[in-house]
Amino acid sequence: MFKESKRKLSTPVTDTLLANGTSFEGTVESEANIRIDGHFQGDIRSTHTIIIGETAVVRSDIIARDVVLAGKVFGSITTEGRLTITPTGELYGNTAAAALIISEGGVLEGTSQMVRTKDAEPLTQANDSNDESLTRSDTYPGKSQENSQAPLQSEAG
């Protein structure tokens, strides 16, 4: 009676490619889509989509509109839109995103923070040596620091 929906993950056009077998260290800033299948160390900023392929190992803080993660990332990911972690994707770090999708088998070892698009700000390493977690560089407008970083509490008891 019902037709089975066969949704495919749409892959944006690749404008910039770091191919499998290639290593790069430095900073990449782009106004185009980026696909990484090799090894990368540094910072990545894009106003479009970044795809981390299955063979990629990335040690980076990533800031982009959208990120599709199928390889390994050691660092933070900040998106204005969607972070998609595929079944082979592994994120060892924190994320701030407007939408987060983790497929069965995908790994997120860190914290996630859901933010509105206009509030998305890069995650930065905390300066306090006792707190090694990644934190937002500042708080939401109109909220105090205590409220924006307060842990969730149960209403029971």
Secondary structure, DSSP 8 states (H G I E B T S, - for coil): --------------SEEE-TT-EEEEEEEESS-EEE-SEEEEEEEESSEEEE-TT-EEEEEEEESEEEESSEEES-EEESSEEEE-TT-EEES-EEESEEEE-TT-EEES-EEE--GGG---EEE-S-TT--SEEESS--TT--HHHHH-----S--
